[in-house]
Amino acid sequence: MNLKKKFKHFLRYIGRLPLFLNLIGSVAGAYVWLVGKTGRFKVRGIEEFERLIKENDGGIFVCWHGRALMLPYFWSNLRQMKALVSPHADGRIIARLLRMFHILSIDGSSDRNARGAALEIAKELNAGTVVSLISDGPTGPGMRLNKSVIYFAQKTGKPVMGFTYSAKGAKVLRRNWDDMLIPPLFGEGLVRGTKPLFVPADADEAEMERLRLAFETELNALTAEVDKECGVEGIVPGHMKKKR
């Protein structure tokens, strides 16, 4: 094995160490805190979600992967919240960041511990916990609502609300699958929430798909709206390519 390959293997080894992952998560969390403290964000929708949580004893919080970085800062004042986090390396980084904002994790993804995670999500929702679901994942496509969100809402009777944000001067990591948006320090931004969604217990598959698509469309439209207001180049849902 030549020196270049040995170095790559060493980097992969370092990248899997819990200490290294926690360090990255801590740095990311510190940046999120600084952005929130130095920035001016106009928030709309969280008050409505807080009211719904009290009235319905819990709820489901949804955002896209590319717009998840700053939202823990705004979630931290809500009642007890748990977030579904991948057990992979990137998930360990996110879990550390979330803990800095007093948000606990539920381990699971589409390919690891999916059934166990689903059971825990349902249990937490029925117990009155707010559960955060990032509905698009690394297997894609981006900015598409997974039907599991509608399923959980139907089975538990809890309301669903989607949140998104944008910021002036934000950097979008275009080479990443999710086009992650990174806001600057001392910036201005917008945080917006969708209308609440309730899924009837007797909804059939066709109605559940209609509700899924309507919610996805609203959250994407809201994301495009805040991007436009903040001067951020729009992102095309599904394939996550730049508009031409």
N, C-alpha and C positions, 0 to 999 in steps of 0.2 A: 504494500500500500504506500503510495507516494505521500509527500508532505501535505499537499493540497487536500487530498482525501482525508488524511488524518485530522487536519484542522476542521474540516466540515463535520466529521464525526464528533469531534470534541465540542463544537458549537451546538450540535444536536443534543449531546449529553447535558451540557450546561443549561440548555433551553428547557429541559424537562425537570430540572431540580426544583423542588418546592420553594427553597429559599430564594432562588432567582425569580420564580414566578411571583412570589409574594412581594419581592422588591419592585418589580415592574408594576404590579397592581397598586402598591403604595404610592409610587411616583405618579401614576395616572390619577389616583384618587386625590393627591395633593394638587394636581393641575386642575381637576374639576372644581375643587373647593376654591382655588384662587380665581378661576374664571367666574364662578358664581359670586364671589365677594367683590371683585373689581368691576364686574360687568353690570349693565343695566338691561334687565330682561323684563319685558312686558308679558306677564303671565295671565292667561285666560283659560278657564275650564277646570282648574284644580279645585276651586271652591265648590263647584257643582258636583265634582266627584266625591268630595268630603261629605257633602249632604247625602248623596246616594249611599255612601258607605254606612252612614249612621242609620238611615232608613231601612237598608236591606241587610245590615249586619255583615258587611264584607263586599267584595267586588273583584273584578278582573281588570287589570291595567295592561294595555297593549301598546307597544311601540315597535318601530322597525329597527333592525340591527344597526343600520347606519346612523340612526338618530337616538341611540341609547346612551351615549357617553355622558351627557350633561343631566339627563333626567333624574338620576339618583339624588342630585343636589336639591331638586324640587320635590322629590318624593318624601324627603326625610321627615317632614312634618306630619305625614299621614299616620294613621294608626299602624299597628304591627303589619309589616309587609314581608313577604317572601318572594323570591324570584327564581324562576327555572333557569338553571345554569348548566351548560355542558360540562361533563366530567373530563373533557380534553384539556390540553394545556392552556388554551386561550380562555376557557371557562374558569380555570383556577385563578387567572389574572383578574377576571371580572368579579369572581367571588370575593377576592381580597378588597377590591375597590368598593364593592357593595357593603362589606362589613364596616368600612370607614364611615358609612352613612346609616349604620344600624339596620341594614337590610340583610336578612338571612337567606341562605340558598337552599333550593331543592335540586338535587343532582339528577340529571337525566337529559337525554337527547333522542333523536329519532333512531339512532343505532345502538345506544347504550342505556340500559335501565329505563326504557320507554314505559313499560307497564308499571313498574314500581313508582316512577315519577307521576304517572297519571293517577294512580291511587292516592298518592300523597297530596297532589293538587286538589283532588275532590275532597279529601279529608280536611285540608286546611280551609278551603272555601266554606264547607259546611260548618266549620268551627268559628267562622267570622273573620278569618285572616284575609287581607288583601293580597292577591297573587298577581305578580307581574309575569307576563308572557311575551317574549320577543318572538313574534310569530313567523318571521322568515329566518332561515338558518343557512349555514355554509353549503348545504346541498342545493340551495336555491329553489325556485327563482326568488330574487329579492323583491321586497315590497309586495308580497302576496300573502294574504291571510290564510293561515292553516285552518282547516275545518275543525280541528280539535278545540279551538277557542269557542266556536259555536256549540260544540258538544258539551263543554264544561258549563257554559252559560245555561244551556237547556236543562242539564241534569241537576244543577244546584239552584237555579232561579236567581243567580247573582247578575247584576248589571255589568256590562262591558263598556269601557271607555278607552279610546285611543288617544295618544299624545304624540306630538312632534315638535320640533323646534328648528330654528335657523338663526344665523347671526351674521351681521355685516363683517366683511373681511375674513370670513371663515375659510379654512383650508379643507378641500374635499380630497380624500385619498383615492383618486380615480383608479389606481391600479389594484385596489382591493376589491373583492367580489361585492362588498356591501356599500362601496363609496362612502365610507365613514366621514362624517362632518366634524371638524375640529374647530371650535370657536376660539378667537384670540382673547388674550387678557385685555381688560379695560374696554371691552366692546359693547355693542348694543345688539339685542336679539329679541326674538319673539318665541313664546311657548304657547301652543294652542291645543285644545282638547276637542274631540268629536262630540256629537250628541250621544247620550247613553243608548245602549242597545240591550233590550230584553228579548230573550228567545222563549217563546211559549213552550210549555212542557209537551204539548201535543203537536208541535210542528213536525211535518213530514220532511223527507229528504229534499224535495223540491223547494219547500219554504226555507229550510235551513241553508240551502245553497243561495237562494235569493238574498237572504239576510247577510250571508258571508260576503257575497260580491258587493252589496250595497255599502257595507262597513268598510271593506277594502278600498272601494272607490272614494268614499268620503275621506279616509285617512290620507290617501295619496293626493287628493285634491287639496287638502289642508297643507300637506308638505310642499306642494308646488306653490301654494299661495304665500307661505312664509318665506320660501326661497326667493320668490319674485320681489317681495317687499324688502328683503335684505340684500338684493342684488347678487344672489348666488345662482350660478348656472344650473338649470333644471336637470333632474335625473329621470331617465325613462324607467318606469317600473318593469320588473320581469327580467330584463337582460342587463340592467344597470350600465347602459352605455350612455355616453354624452349625446345630447341632442345635436343634430346636425343642421 
